[in-house]
Amino acid sequence: MRSKLSLLAASAALTLAAQAAVDLGNGVKIVPNVTGSVEANDNLFLGADDTVDETIWRLSPGVTFAMGEGALNTAQFSYNEEFQFYSDNSDLDTSLSLVDFTSRYDDGKMKIAVDAWFHEANQATRDTPTIAGLVKRTLLHGAISDEVQFTEKSAGKIGLTYDDTDYSRSGYSDWQWVEVPVQYFFQVQPKLDASVGLRYRKNNIDGPLGDSDSDELFYNVGLRGELTPKLTGEVQVGYIQFNPDAGNDEDSFGLKANLTFAVSPKTNLLLDANSQYGYSGIGEAYQDNGLTFSFNTAISPAFSVNGNIFWHIYDYSTTNQNDDFAGGQISGKYAFNEHAEISASYTYTNNDSNLSFASFSQNKFLLAATLKY
């Protein structure tokens, strides 16, 4: 443990010694940062009966490039390398790369958004629980959307999204999907648009269950903007056709909603809801119906609190498995100034499955400190 703490201290000192925002001109700025954290986890591998307690130390130095602040076109690129150290299972020590990019363009008549990331992960999740170890994978995401204002009261939006989950361990199914959403908006009130749309998705699954490719179509209508003076966001409801290459076709209700209710200038309540299809870590298709209620509030300019509760029902298409996955999180953050902040959080999750080996509960406590210029 002493050597781990020494490594954390030395790495933090080196990062801080070199810490200084560099302004390259033309709206380009380089901002170094470092985050250190410690997590207490009472069920590292999400076991149903045999649980493993663990304390995980993390150090994540990185850098952010910000471009075009205040301009029509803005972009941000960040890279962090997260070093993980396990107190009782040092054979799990690893480092993970996290790369993110976003870009926005908005001239009032055209809005272009680009998002991309490459993340490495090494953990058990609801659909990859195991008592044999953690599950390492890489997550690749790329998305671009373009919204064009046709007239004062109408607009069209088209997008392209690619996602790839690639597992390093055998026994799991890689999942790649390509999605093309098309949406037409027309103004029904000064700050409210109605919409009609179609989303096509192609899923490619490669794993121990064989190829389980499928096509999805989501026909939807919706609203976006100011639903009431305090309630804003976007809602899409409709009909999903799920057509796997092998197995029976399915039809179901589709939903995508992101709403924010402004309780006060400092407090917001948020609702995320979905009804959609997905795949487990071993390539089993399921329907996911989920709700997440969350809040954020600024107690003071320096201190903020966030929390959420969630509930998902996973109904598997090719087996009789049904999971009720629920939990919540509460967290607080205190910013000493624009360069330093500390945070703490508690997270509880519980999976209640009709398959006994798939049921688990987990408690996590996290303390973190971030330094940046």
Secondary structure, DSSP 8 states (H G I E B T S, - for coil): -HHHHHHHHHHHHHHHHT---EEEETTEEEEEEEEEEEEEES-TT--SSS---EEEEEEEEEEEEEE-TTSSEEEEEEEEEEEEEESS-GGG-EEEEEEEEEEEEE-SSEEEEEEEEEEEEES--TTS--SS---EEEEEEEEEEEEEEEETTEEEEEEEEEEEEEESSTTS-EEEEEEEEEEEEEEEETTEEEEEEEEEEEEEEESTT----EEEEEEEEEEEEESSSSEEEEEEEEEEEEEESSS--EEEEEEEEEEEEEEETTEEEEEEEEEEEEE-TTS-EEEEEEEEEEEEEESSSSEEEEEEEEEEEEEESSSS-EEEEEEEEEEEEEEEETTEEEEEEEEEEEEEESSGGG-EEEEEEEEEEEEE-
